[in-house]
Amino acid sequence: MRCLFVCADDFLWRLAADRGEARLSTLWIVERPRVRARIRAHGAEALAGRLDEEAVYRRAFRTGAEPVLLAVDRARQARVIAAIRKVAPAAPLVVLGEAASLDAEPVVTLPPARVTAGMLEPALERALTRAKVARVREHFGRADRVLILMQDDPDPDAIASALGLKMLLGRSKSAATIATFGTIRRPENRAMTRILDIDVEQVKPPALEEYDMIAMVDTQPAIFEEALGEVDLVIDHHPEETPVRARLKDVRPSYGATSTILTEYLRAADVKIRERLATALLYGIKADTLHLERGATKADMEAFAFLHAHANHNALRRIERPDLPDAALDVLARGIEGRRLADGVMFVHLGAVTYPELIAQFADLFLQVEGAEWSVVSGCVNQELHISVRNVGYVRAAGDVVHEAFGNLGGAGGHRSMAKAVVKLRDWRAAGLSAGDREMGEAIASRFLAALRRGRG
């Protein structure tokens, strides 16, 4: 939408220019030619002239219906508005500050405090993000080979964030490797890498010595069994279970997705987010926030809205509906048969499962059961017990309950509405617990309900 900003100098323009991509097509009307030249030099449209004379507005208006924001001192408001009205009697008019008495002139007043909150705060946040990006780029600028490492079975948020960091650093495939120690198992995630042409390599821990610097996205060094020491960068939205050992780190547990952080980085650095990257980042946010319905913040929503306009939605539909292996249906059938609802918690133990993401996927599914405020879905993968927990969001924080129930057995924690625990079967048995499917399911339910009830008390 085209609009006119009428102001004596370029103060408002300098504030608005630092907000990033504009949603409005703005014509700036200022008084001095040198101010007009400065605005034009930065690619914006501007006119100069006496603000209380009609001539400049005859050049400015195209339809006479463009909205006008007026920011001049109170003593001149009436004269300036009169000049505007002679050219565009019906133009919507917003006055910044307290409006003078204008004989029933239909204007909207906008308090300056609202403008500073709406323009200064985003500008300051953007400046802070630019500074972070500058530090990251400077740090990695001296490295010939960079490894961008994800968790063992990376999810869409990790894959998208890794691609985003690679683009932020301006690295080619040979200069920055996106990698995991494990493999990508979930069908949607494999479809994502195939359809969006994202190269993900499987590396072994000894190969880390071949790289000059290591960055981690959507994960932290403490998650890995391997002793990684201090890495160069960690960008993550998961809570720090142990202090992150990294030369640079940006850990934001309040965010719903790491992809949101990378989107902010890319926009602050004025990196053009092309369709492939926008699609990946959008899917990363959708997957981790369950379409903005779980743990999403204002930042996630703003990133989602920006990316939505640039993404390939046909590709997204293909990614989100991959072929489902027949074996997964057998696992689901087993889970449905053995489900148990107790105190608003749906418990499902799946037994042996081929990949852990299937457990998380079914945890989302079983939360939809009538009467369930929680879903606790568990299964065994490669000598490990994986427990995925979801809740409706308005009950006790899932991460707290999971940590209390299983933290003494293995890694356990998460966010308010989603959490997980991973326990090695040898540690489960060492605690005197049976590894039989029925007994394991009962023990999980008992420990979880006990932790939940303690929180209620």
C-alpha positions in Angstrom: 0.0 0.0 0.0 1.3 3.4 -0.9 1.3 6.1 1.8 2.8 9.6 2.4 5.0 10.5 5.4 5.1 14.2 5.9 7.9 15.4 8.2 10.3 18.3 8.4 13.5 16.2 8.6 14.6 12.5 8.2 14.4 11.4 11.8 11.4 9.1 11.2 12.9 7.8 8.0 16.1 6.8 9.8 14.1 4.9 12.4 11.9 3.1 9.8 14.8 2.3 7.6 16.4 0.1 10.2 13.3 -2.1 10.7 14.2 -4.3 7.7 11.8 -5.1 4.8 9.0 -2.5 4.6 5.4 -3.5 4.3 4.4 -0.1 2.9 5.4 1.7 -0.2 6.3 5.1 1.4 6.8 8.5 -0.2 8.7 10.8 2.2 7.8 14.5 1.9 10.5 16.6 3.6 11.4 20.3 3.5 15.1 20.4 2.5 16.5 19.1 -0.8 19.6 17.6 0.9 17.4 15.5 3.2 15.5 14.3 0.1 18.8 13.5 -1.6 19.9 11.5 1.4 16.7 9.4 1.5 16.9 8.8 -2.3 20.5 7.7 -2.0 19.3 4.8 0.1 16.7 3.7 -2.5 13.6 5.3 -1.0 11.2 7.7 -2.7 11.2 11.3 -1.5 10.0 14.8 -2.5 11.1 18.2 -1.0 9.1 21.4 -0.7 7.2 23.7 1.6 5.0 21.5 3.7 2.3 24.2 4.0 1.9 24.7 0.3 -0.1 22.7 -2.2 2.5 22.3 -4.9 4.4 19.4 -3.3 1.2 17.5 -2.6 0.0 17.8 -6.2 3.2 16.0 -7.2 2.9 13.4 -4.4 -0.7 12.2 -4.6 -1.7 9.7 -7.4 -5.2 8.8 -6.4 -6.0 11.3 -3.7 -6.9 8.4 -1.4 -3.4 7.5 -0.1 -3.1 7.6 3.7 -0.9 10.4 5.2 1.2 10.4 8.4 1.9 13.9 9.5 4.7 14.6 11.9 5.2 18.4 12.2 5.1 20.8 15.2 1.7 21.6 16.6 1.9 25.2 15.5 2.0 24.3 11.8 -0.4 21.4 11.8 -3.5 23.4 10.7 -1.6 25.1 7.7 -0.1 21.8 6.5 -3.4 19.9 6.8 -5.2 22.7 4.9 -2.7 22.3 2.0 -3.1 18.6 1.9 -6.9 18.9 2.0 -7.0 21.2 -1.0 -5.3 18.5 -3.1 -6.8 15.3 -1.4 -9.9 16.1 0.6 -10.7 12.4 1.3 -7.2 11.2 2.2 -7.0 9.3 5.6 -4.9 11.4 7.9 -2.9 10.4 11.0 -1.2 13.0 13.1 1.8 12.1 15.2 1.5 13.8 18.5 -1.3 15.9 20.0 -3.4 17.4 17.3 -4.3 21.0 17.4 -7.9 22.2 17.2 -8.8 21.6 13.6 -12.5 22.5 13.4 -13.8 18.9 13.3 -11.1 17.8 10.8 -11.4 14.0 10.8 -7.9 12.9 11.8 -6.5 10.1 13.9 -3.9 11.1 16.5 -0.9 8.8 17.3 0.9 9.3 20.6 4.7 9.5 20.2 5.2 6.9 22.8 3.5 4.3 20.6 5.7 5.2 17.7 8.9 4.9 19.7 7.8 1.5 21.1 6.9 0.3 17.6 10.0 1.7 15.8 12.8 2.1 18.3 12.5 -1.3 20.0 12.6 -3.3 16.7 15.4 -1.1 15.5 17.4 -1.8 18.7 16.7 -5.5 18.4 17.8 -5.5 14.8 21.0 -3.6 15.7 21.8 -6.2 18.4 21.2 -9.1 16.0 23.5 -7.4 13.4 26.2 -7.2 16.0 25.8 -10.9 16.7 26.0 -11.7 13.0 29.1 -9.6 12.7 30.8 -11.5 15.5 29.9 -14.9 14.0 31.1 -13.9 10.5 34.3 -12.5 11.8 35.0 -15.6 13.9 34.4 -18.0 11.0 36.0 -15.8 8.4 39.5 -17.2 9.1 38.4 -20.9 8.7 38.9 -22.8 5.5 36.6 -25.7 6.4 33.6 -25.4 8.7 31.5 -28.2 10.1 27.8 -27.4 10.9 26.8 -30.3 13.2 23.3 -31.4 14.1 21.9 -34.0 16.4 22.2 -37.7 15.6 18.7 -37.9 13.9 18.2 -34.3 12.8 14.7 -32.9 12.6 13.4 -30.2 10.2 14.3 -27.4 12.5 17.9 -28.5 12.7 18.2 -29.1 9.0 16.7 -25.7 8.1 18.9 -24.0 10.7 22.0 -25.6 9.4 21.2 -24.5 5.9 20.4 -21.0 7.2 23.8 -20.7 8.9 25.6 -21.9 5.8 23.9 -19.2 3.8 24.6 -16.6 6.5 28.3 -17.5 6.3 28.3 -17.4 2.5 29.9 -20.8 2.3 30.0 -23.2 -0.6 29.4 -27.0 -0.1 33.1 -27.7 0.1 33.7 -24.8 2.6 30.9 -25.7 5.0 29.6 -29.3 5.6 26.2 -29.9 7.1 26.5 -33.1 9.0 25.3 -35.5 11.7 26.9 -38.5 13.5 23.7 -40.5 12.9 21.2 -40.7 10.0 18.0 -39.1 9.0 15.3 -41.6 9.7 11.9 -39.9 9.7 10.2 -40.0 6.2 9.3 -36.3 6.3 12.9 -35.3 7.1 14.3 -37.4 4.3 11.8 -35.9 1.9 12.8 -32.4 3.0 16.5 -33.0 2.2 15.6 -34.6 -1.2 13.0 -32.1 -2.3 14.9 -29.0 -1.2 18.3 -30.4 -2.3 20.0 -30.1 1.1 23.2 -32.1 1.4 23.6 -33.7 4.8 26.6 -35.9 5.4 27.1 -38.6 8.0 30.5 -38.1 9.7 32.3 -40.0 12.5 33.8 -38.3 15.5 37.4 -38.7 14.4 36.6 -36.7 11.2 36.1 -33.5 13.4 39.8 -33.0 13.3 39.6 -32.4 9.5 37.7 -29.1 10.1 39.0 -25.8 11.2 35.9 -24.8 13.1 32.7 -26.5 14.4 29.2 -24.9 14.7 26.2 -26.6 16.2 22.6 -25.8 15.5 19.5 -27.0 17.4 21.7 -29.0 19.7 24.4 -28.6 22.3 27.7 -30.4 23.0 26.4 -32.0 26.2 23.8 -34.0 24.1 26.5 -36.1 22.5 28.2 -39.1 24.0 31.4 -38.1 22.3 33.6 -35.7 24.2 33.6 -32.7 21.8 35.3 -30.1 24.0 34.7 -26.5 23.3 33.1 -25.8 19.9 33.1 -22.5 18.0 29.3 -21.7 17.9 26.1 -23.0 19.3 22.7 -21.7 18.2 19.8 -23.4 19.9 16.3 -23.0 21.4 16.6 -25.8 23.9 17.3 -25.2 27.6 21.0 -25.5 28.8 21.1 -28.7 30.9 24.8 -28.0 31.5 26.7 -24.9 30.6 27.3 -24.7 26.9 31.0 -24.9 26.0 31.3 -22.7 23.0 33.3 -19.6 22.0 30.1 -18.0 20.7 26.6 -19.1 21.7 23.0 -17.9 21.3 20.6 -20.1 23.3 17.0 -19.0 23.6 14.8 -21.5 25.4 11.8 -19.1 25.1 11.8 -19.5 21.3 9.7 -22.2 19.6 12.3 -23.0 17.0 16.0 -22.5 16.2 14.9 -21.6 12.6 13.3 -18.4 14.0 16.8 -17.3 15.4 18.4 -18.0 12.0 15.6 -16.1 10.2 16.3 -13.1 12.4 20.0 -13.4 11.7 19.5 -13.5 7.9 17.1 -10.6 7.9 19.3 -8.4 10.1 22.2 -9.1 7.8 20.2 -8.3 4.7 20.8 -11.8 3.2 18.3 -12.5 0.5 16.2 -15.4 1.6 15.4 -17.3 -1.5 12.6 -19.7 -2.0 14.5 -22.9 -1.1 15.8 -21.5 2.2 12.5 -19.8 3.0 10.7 -23.2 2.5 13.1 -25.0 4.8 13.0 -22.4 7.6 9.2 -22.2 7.4 8.9 -26.0 7.7 11.4 -25.9 10.6 9.2 -23.5 12.5 6.0 -25.4 11.6 7.4 -28.7 12.7 8.8 -27.6 16.1 5.8 -25.4 17.0 3.1 -27.7 15.6 1.9 -25.1 13.2 2.4 -22.3 15.8 0.1 -24.1 18.2 2.8 -25.3 20.6 5.3 -23.0 22.4 5.3 -20.4 19.7 6.3 -16.8 20.6 5.8 -13.5 18.9 9.2 -13.9 17.3 8.2 -17.3 15.8 5.0 -15.8 14.5 6.8 -12.9 12.9 9.4 -15.1 11.3 6.6 -17.5 10.1 4.7 -14.6 8.5 7.8 -13.3 6.7 8.8 -16.8 5.4 5.3 -17.8 4.4 5.3 -15.1 1.7 8.6 -16.5 0.2 8.2 -20.2 0.5 7.2 -22.9 -2.0 4.0 -24.3 -0.6 3.7 -27.0 -3.2 7.1 -28.3 -2.0 5.9 -28.1 1.6 2.9 -30.2 0.9 5.1 -32.8 -0.7 7.4 -32.8 2.3 4.6 -33.1 4.9 2.9 -36.0 3.2 5.7 -38.5 2.4 5.1 -42.2 2.0 4.5 -43.9 5.4 6.3 -47.2 5.8 3.9 -50.2 6.3 5.9 -51.1 9.4 5.0 -47.8 11.0 1.3 -48.7 10.8 2.1 -52.0 12.6 3.7 -50.0 15.4 0.8 -47.6 15.6 -1.7 -50.5 15.8 0.3 -51.9 18.6 0.3 -48.6 20.4 -3.5 -48.2 20.0 -4.2 -51.6 21.3 -2.1 -51.0 24.5 -3.1 -47.4 25.2 -4.1 -46.4 28.7 -5.7 -43.2 29.9 -5.1 -42.3 33.6 -5.7 -38.9 35.3 -5.8 -37.2 32.0 -2.6 -38.8 30.7 -2.6 -41.0 27.7 0.2 -43.6 28.1 1.4 -45.6 25.1 4.4 -47.9 25.0 5.3 -49.0 21.5 8.0 -51.5 22.2 10.7 -51.8 19.6 10.7 -48.9 17.2 13.0 -48.3 14.2 13.6 -44.6 14.6 12.9 -42.2 17.5 11.1 -39.6 15.5 8.2 -42.0 15.2 7.7 -41.9 18.9 7.5 -38.1 18.9 5.1 -38.2 15.9 2.8 -40.6 17.8 3.0 -38.4 20.9 1.5 -35.6 18.9 -1.2 -38.0 17.6 -2.3 -39.4 20.9 -2.7 -35.9 22.5 -5.8 -35.6 20.2 -7.6 -38.4 22.1 -10.7 -37.2 24.0 -10.0 -36.6 27.7 -6.2 -36.4 27.3 -4.3 -33.4 28.6 -1.0 -35.2 28.3 0.4 -37.9 26.0 3.4 -40.0 27.1 4.6 -42.2 24.3 7.7 -44.5 24.7 9.6 -47.0 22.7 13.0 -48.7 22.5 15.5 -47.7 19.8 19.0 -49.2 19.6 19.3 -50.1 23.2 17.8 -46.8 24.4 14.4 -46.0 25.9 12.9 -42.9 24.3 10.0 -41.1 26.0 8.2 -38.3 24.2 5.8 -36.1 26.2 3.2 -33.6 25.0 0.6 -31.6 26.8 -2.2 -29.1 26.0 -0.1 -26.1 27.1 -2.1 -24.8 30.1 -1.0 -27.4 32.6 2.3 -27.9 34.4 5.5 -27.5 32.3 6.3 -30.8 30.5 10.1 -30.3 30.9 9.8 -30.0 34.7 7.7 -33.2 35.0 9.9 -35.3 32.7 13.1 -34.1 34.5 11.6 -35.0 37.8 10.3 -38.4 36.6 13.3 -39.6 34.6 16.2 -37.2 35.2 18.0 -39.6 37.6 18.1 -42.3 34.8 19.2 -40.3 31.8 18.8 -37.1 29.8 15.4 -35.6 30.5 13.8 -32.2 30.0 12.2 -29.9 27.5 9.7 -27.0 27.1 6.3 -26.2 28.6 4.3 -28.3 26.2 6.8 -30.8 24.9 9.7 -32.8 26.4 11.6 -36.0 26.1 13.7 -38.4 28.0 16.4 -40.8 26.7 17.6 -43.6 29.0 20.0 -46.3 28.1 18.5 -49.7 28.7 21.6 -50.7 30.7 20.9 -47.8 33.1 17.2 -48.7 33.2 18.1 -52.2 34.3 20.8 -51.0 36.7 18.1 -49.0 38.5 16.3 -52.3 39.2 13.6 -51.8 36.5 12.4 -54.5 34.1 13.0 -54.1 30.4 9.9 -56.2 29.4 7.4 -54.2 27.3 4.5 -54.5 29.8 6.6 -53.8 32.9 8.4 -51.0 31.2 5.2 -49.3 30.2 3.9 -49.7 33.8 7.1 -48.2 35.3 7.0 -45.2 33.0 3.4 -44.5 33.9 4.0 -44.9 37.6 7.0 -42.6 37.6 5.4 -40.0 35.5 2.1 -39.9 37.5 4.1 -39.7 40.7 6.0 -36.7 39.4 2.9 -35.1 38.1 1.0 -35.5 41.4 3.8 -34.1 43.4 3.7 -31.0 41.3 -0.1 -30.7 41.8 0.3 -31.0 45.6 
